[in-house]
Amino acid sequence: MPDSPNQSRPEPQPQIEPSPQLNYIGPRDDLERANRETFRARIAALASAIAVLFLVFYWIGSNLWVHPPPRRPPLNYLGPTIATGIAVLALGGTGLWYYIRDGSTAFCKGILMGIGIAVLIEGLCFGLKFREFWP
């Protein structure tokens, strides 16, 4: 049994070669990378908030019929779906590219922040439109 209390432990071998020098900078000490990450997150938040606001208005506008026709035309899903796919691919692809290239998750975090900001703005707009449901 190797873990028995009566067995002595082997002596550590003395180190013959010097340890390799590690060029490591801690996250708190690397101000250049921190500034770059903050910039990426802000750009992603702005781009995703604009994209979400545009997509919501595009979905509503493409299916909004102002004039009363003899019958309502069918709903239009193709154009808004393609626009949504393009926005998701552009933002998600950019976030994946930064993650693969630099190991940075700041752009993806910025996308989530931008979506949250846009959803809060839209919630306020829809809430004001349907005020009779608020107390």
C-alpha positions as CSV (number, residue, x, y, z in Angstrom):
1,M,0.0,0.0,0.0
2,P,1.5,3.3,-1.0
3,D,-0.4,5.4,1.5
4,S,0.5,3.3,4.6
5,P,1.9,5.4,7.5
6,N,5.0,3.2,7.8
7,Q,6.2,3.8,4.3
8,S,8.6,6.7,3.9
9,R,8.1,9.2,1.1
10,P,10.7,9.6,-1.6
11,E,13.0,12.6,-1.4
12,P,12.4,15.2,-4.0
13,Q,15.0,15.3,-6.8
14,P,17.1,18.4,-6.9
15,Q,16.4,20.7,-9.8
16,I,19.2,20.6,-12.3
17,E,18.0,22.9,-15.1
18,P,16.7,26.4,-14.4
19,S,13.0,27.0,-14.6
20,P,11.8,28.5,-17.9
21,Q,10.8,32.2,-17.8
22,L,7.1,32.7,-18.1
23,N,6.0,35.9,-19.8
24,Y,2.7,36.1,-18.0
25,I,0.9,39.3,-17.2
26,G,-2.0,39.1,-14.8
27,P,-5.4,40.5,-15.9
28,R,-5.2,43.3,-13.5
29,D,-1.8,44.4,-14.7
30,D,-2.5,44.3,-18.4
31,L,-4.2,47.7,-19.0
32,E,-3.9,47.5,-22.8
33,R,-5.9,44.3,-22.9
34,A,-8.4,45.6,-20.4
35,N,-9.0,48.7,-22.5
36,R,-9.3,46.6,-25.7
37,E,-11.9,44.3,-23.9
38,T,-13.9,47.3,-22.7
39,F,-13.9,48.8,-26.2
40,R,-15.1,45.5,-27.7
41,A,-17.9,45.1,-25.2
42,R,-19.1,48.7,-25.8
43,I,-19.1,48.3,-29.5
44,A,-20.9,45.0,-29.3
45,A,-23.5,46.4,-26.9
46,L,-24.2,49.4,-29.2
47,A,-24.3,47.2,-32.4
48,S,-26.6,44.6,-30.9
49,A,-28.9,47.2,-29.3
50,I,-29.3,48.9,-32.7
51,A,-29.7,45.6,-34.5
52,V,-32.5,44.4,-32.1
53,L,-34.3,47.8,-32.3
54,F,-34.1,47.7,-36.1
55,L,-35.3,44.1,-36.3
56,V,-38.3,44.7,-34.0
57,F,-39.4,47.7,-36.1
58,Y,-38.7,45.8,-39.3
59,W,-40.9,42.8,-38.1
60,I,-43.7,45.1,-37.1
61,G,-43.4,47.4,-40.1
62,S,-43.3,44.6,-42.7
63,N,-46.6,43.1,-41.3
64,L,-48.4,46.4,-40.6
65,W,-51.2,47.1,-43.0
66,V,-52.4,50.7,-42.8
67,H,-55.2,50.8,-45.4
68,P,-58.2,48.6,-45.1
69,P,-58.2,46.3,-48.1
70,P,-61.0,43.9,-49.0
71,R,-59.0,41.3,-47.2
72,R,-55.8,41.4,-45.2
73,P,-52.7,40.2,-47.1
74,P,-50.8,37.2,-45.6
75,L,-48.2,37.9,-43.0
76,N,-44.7,38.5,-44.3
77,Y,-42.1,36.3,-42.6
78,L,-39.4,35.8,-45.2
79,G,-37.8,39.2,-45.2
80,P,-37.7,39.7,-41.4
81,T,-36.4,36.1,-40.9
82,I,-33.6,36.7,-43.3
83,A,-32.7,40.0,-41.7
84,T,-32.7,38.4,-38.3
85,G,-30.5,35.6,-39.5
86,I,-28.0,38.1,-41.0
87,A,-27.9,40.1,-37.8
88,V,-27.4,36.9,-35.7
89,L,-24.7,35.6,-38.0
90,A,-22.9,39.0,-38.2
91,L,-22.8,39.6,-34.4
92,G,-22.3,35.9,-33.4
93,G,-19.7,35.4,-36.0
94,T,-17.8,38.4,-34.8
95,G,-18.0,37.2,-31.2
96,L,-16.8,33.8,-32.2
97,W,-13.9,35.3,-34.3
98,Y,-12.7,37.3,-31.3
99,Y,-13.0,34.2,-29.1
100,I,-11.0,32.0,-31.4
101,R,-8.4,34.6,-32.3
102,D,-7.8,36.2,-28.9
103,G,-9.7,34.1,-26.4
104,S,-11.8,37.2,-25.7
105,T,-15.4,36.9,-24.5
106,A,-15.9,40.6,-24.2
107,F,-17.7,41.0,-27.5
108,C,-20.2,38.2,-26.6
109,K,-20.8,39.8,-23.2
110,G,-21.4,43.1,-25.0
111,I,-23.9,41.4,-27.3
112,L,-25.9,40.2,-24.3
113,M,-25.8,43.7,-22.7
114,G,-27.0,45.3,-25.9
115,I,-29.9,42.8,-26.2
116,G,-30.8,43.6,-22.6
117,I,-30.7,47.3,-23.2
118,A,-32.8,47.1,-26.4
119,V,-35.4,44.8,-24.7
120,L,-35.8,47.3,-21.8
121,I,-36.3,50.1,-24.3
122,E,-38.9,48.1,-26.3
123,G,-40.6,47.0,-23.1
124,L,-41.1,50.6,-22.1
125,C,-42.4,51.5,-25.6
126,F,-44.9,48.6,-25.7
127,G,-45.9,49.4,-22.1
128,L,-46.7,53.0,-22.9
129,K,-48.7,51.8,-26.0
130,F,-50.8,49.5,-23.9
131,R,-51.1,51.7,-20.8
132,E,-54.5,50.4,-19.9
133,F,-52.9,47.2,-18.7
134,W,-50.7,49.1,-16.2
135,P,-52.0,50.0,-12.8
